[in-house]
Amino acid sequence: MTSSSKTTFDESVHDVFRPRVGNYVEGSTNGVGLRIAIVCARFNGAITSRLLTGALDALDAAGVGRSDVSVAWVPGAFEVPLLADALVRSASGVDAVITLGAVIRGETGHYEVVAGECARGVQDVQLRSGVPVIFGVLTVNTVKQALERSLPDDTNKGREAAHTAIEMVRALREGFVAPK
C-alpha cells in the first residue's frame, strides 16, 4: 500500500460530511484509561524493536499509562495471532492488541505463507472477539523497505498501529456501534 500527498486524508472533510448524516462516528486519539497489549515478534528483531519503540512512544504521547501497557514477545510473525487471541480472551481484559512483526520476502514461498496466515489470523481474532487487533506487521520486499517503515519519526508503522488501536477503541465505544 502506498500513500502520497494525493491520497492523504483531509481532516476538513469531516465538516462536509458530518451535517449530511444522522450519526457520525470518528474515534478520538485520547488514550487515557485504555489498556493496550502489544504482541511483538523476535524474528527480524532489529526491525521489530524499532516498531515497538514507535508504538510505545505513541501510546505515551496519547496518555496511555505505562502500567496499562503490556508487551508480549513471540518467536515470529506466524505465532502472533495465537498470542493476540489469548490476550483478548484473558482475564486482564485489554481494550486493544497491537501486533508487530516484519516479514521480508526471500527466495522461497515462505513469505506468502507467513505474511498471509499472520494477517488472516489477526483479522480472525479481531472479528471473533470484537476487540481491535491492529495489524502492525510489516510485509515488505527488502530490508531497506523495513528500515524505512520503522524510522524513529511519524512514518514509523508501530506508531501508526498505536494510533489506530486508540482510534478504533474510541470509535467502538463512542459511536453507535458499541459492542453489546
C-alpha positions as CSV (number, residue, x, y, z in Angstrom):
1,M,0.0,0.0,0.0
2,T,1.4,3.4,-1.0
3,S,0.4,6.8,0.4
4,S,1.2,10.1,-1.2
5,S,0.1,13.7,-0.7
6,K,-2.6,12.9,-3.3
7,T,-4.2,10.2,-1.2
8,T,-3.7,11.6,2.4
9,F,-7.0,12.1,4.3
10,D,-8.0,15.7,4.5
11,E,-9.4,16.3,8.0
12,S,-11.6,19.1,6.8
13,V,-13.9,16.6,5.1
14,H,-15.5,15.9,8.4
15,D,-17.1,19.3,8.3
16,V,-18.6,18.4,4.9
17,F,-19.9,15.0,5.8
18,R,-21.0,15.4,9.4
19,P,-24.0,17.7,8.7
20,R,-25.2,15.3,6.0
21,V,-25.9,12.3,8.2
22,G,-27.7,11.4,11.5
23,N,-24.9,9.5,13.1
24,Y,-21.2,10.3,12.5
25,V,-18.5,8.2,14.3
26,E,-15.0,9.5,14.5
27,G,-12.7,7.9,17.1
28,S,-10.6,10.2,19.2
29,T,-6.9,9.8,19.9
30,N,-7.2,10.1,23.6
31,G,-5.6,7.0,25.2
32,V,-6.2,7.9,28.8
33,G,-7.5,4.9,30.7
34,L,-7.1,2.4,27.9
35,R,-5.4,-1.0,28.4
36,I,-3.2,-1.9,25.4
37,A,-1.3,-5.1,24.8
38,I,1.4,-5.4,22.2
39,V,2.5,-8.7,20.6
40,C,5.9,-8.3,19.1
41,A,7.8,-10.9,17.0
42,R,11.5,-11.5,17.8
43,F,12.3,-12.6,14.2
44,N,13.8,-9.6,12.4
45,G,14.2,-8.2,15.9
46,A,16.2,-5.2,14.8
47,I,13.2,-4.0,12.9
48,T,10.5,-5.1,15.4
49,S,12.3,-3.3,18.2
50,R,12.1,-0.1,16.2
51,L,8.4,-0.7,15.6
52,L,7.9,-1.3,19.3
53,T,9.7,1.9,20.2
54,G,7.4,3.8,17.8
55,A,4.3,2.2,19.3
56,L,5.3,2.9,22.9
57,D,6.2,6.5,22.1
58,A,2.8,7.0,20.5
59,L,0.9,5.4,23.4
60,D,2.8,7.5,25.9
61,A,2.0,10.7,23.9
62,A,-1.7,9.7,23.8
63,G,-1.9,9.4,27.5
64,V,-1.9,5.6,27.9
65,G,-0.4,4.9,31.3
66,R,2.7,2.8,31.5
67,S,1.0,0.3,33.8
68,D,-1.8,-0.1,31.2
69,V,0.6,-1.3,28.5
70,S,1.7,-5.0,28.3
71,V,4.3,-6.3,25.8
72,A,4.5,-10.0,24.9
73,W,7.2,-11.5,22.7
74,V,6.7,-14.4,20.2
75,P,9.2,-16.1,18.1
76,G,7.9,-14.8,14.7
77,A,5.0,-13.3,12.8
78,F,3.3,-16.7,12.3
79,E,2.9,-17.0,16.1
80,V,1.4,-13.5,16.6
81,P,-2.3,-14.4,16.1
82,L,-2.3,-17.1,18.8
83,L,-0.9,-14.8,21.5
84,A,-3.2,-12.0,20.3
85,D,-6.1,-14.3,20.7
86,A,-5.0,-15.4,24.2
87,L,-4.7,-11.7,25.2
88,V,-8.2,-10.7,24.1
89,R,-9.6,-13.7,26.0
90,S,-7.5,-13.2,29.1
91,A,-9.0,-12.1,32.5
92,S,-6.9,-9.0,32.4
93,G,-9.2,-7.5,29.8
94,V,-7.3,-5.5,27.2
95,D,-9.1,-2.8,25.1
96,A,-6.9,-3.4,22.1
97,V,-4.0,-5.5,20.9
98,I,-1.3,-4.2,18.6
99,T,0.6,-6.8,16.6
100,L,4.2,-6.0,15.4
101,G,6.5,-8.0,13.2
102,A,8.5,-7.9,10.0
103,V,8.1,-10.4,7.2
104,I,10.7,-9.8,4.5
105,R,10.4,-11.5,1.1
106,G,13.0,-14.1,0.3
107,E,13.7,-16.6,-2.4
108,T,11.1,-19.2,-1.4
109,G,7.3,-19.2,-0.9
110,H,7.8,-18.8,2.9
111,Y,6.9,-15.1,2.7
112,E,3.4,-15.6,1.2
113,V,2.5,-18.3,3.8
114,V,3.8,-16.4,6.8
115,A,2.5,-13.0,5.8
116,G,-0.9,-14.2,4.6
117,E,-1.6,-16.5,7.6
118,C,-0.5,-13.9,10.1
119,A,-2.8,-11.3,8.5
120,R,-5.7,-13.8,8.3
121,G,-5.1,-14.9,11.9
122,V,-5.0,-11.3,13.3
123,Q,-8.2,-10.5,11.4
124,D,-10.0,-13.6,12.6
125,V,-9.1,-12.7,16.3
126,Q,-10.4,-9.2,15.8
127,L,-13.7,-10.2,14.1
128,R,-14.4,-13.1,16.5
129,S,-13.7,-11.1,19.7
130,G,-14.9,-7.6,18.8
131,V,-11.6,-6.3,20.3
132,P,-9.5,-4.2,17.9
133,V,-6.4,-6.2,17.0
134,I,-4.2,-4.0,14.9
135,F,-2.0,-5.4,12.1
136,G,1.3,-3.7,12.5
137,V,3.3,-6.5,10.8
138,L,5.4,-5.2,8.0
139,T,5.2,-7.2,4.8
140,V,8.0,-5.9,2.6
141,N,10.2,-6.9,-0.2
142,T,13.5,-5.7,1.2
143,V,15.3,-4.9,4.4
144,K,15.7,-1.4,3.2
145,Q,11.9,-1.1,3.0
146,A,11.5,-2.5,6.5
147,L,14.1,0.0,7.8
148,E,12.2,2.9,6.1
149,R,8.9,1.9,7.7
150,S,10.5,1.7,11.2
151,L,12.3,5.0,11.3
152,P,12.0,7.0,14.6
153,D,9.6,9.5,13.2
154,D,5.9,9.9,12.3
155,T,6.3,7.4,9.4
156,N,7.0,4.5,11.9
157,K,4.4,1.8,11.3
158,G,4.5,0.9,15.0
159,R,3.5,4.4,15.9
160,E,0.7,4.3,13.3
161,A,-0.6,1.0,14.7
162,A,-0.8,2.5,18.2
163,H,-2.8,5.5,16.9
164,T,-5.1,3.1,15.0
165,A,-5.6,1.0,18.2
166,I,-6.7,4.0,20.2
167,E,-8.9,5.4,17.5
168,M,-10.7,2.0,17.0
169,V,-11.4,1.6,20.7
170,R,-12.8,5.1,20.9
171,A,-14.9,4.7,17.7
172,L,-16.4,1.5,19.1
173,R,-17.1,3.0,22.4
174,E,-18.2,6.5,21.5
175,G,-20.2,5.6,18.3
176,F,-23.5,4.0,17.8
177,V,-21.7,0.7,17.1
178,A,-20.7,-0.1,20.7
179,P,-20.4,-3.9,21.3
180,K,-23.3,-5.4,23.2
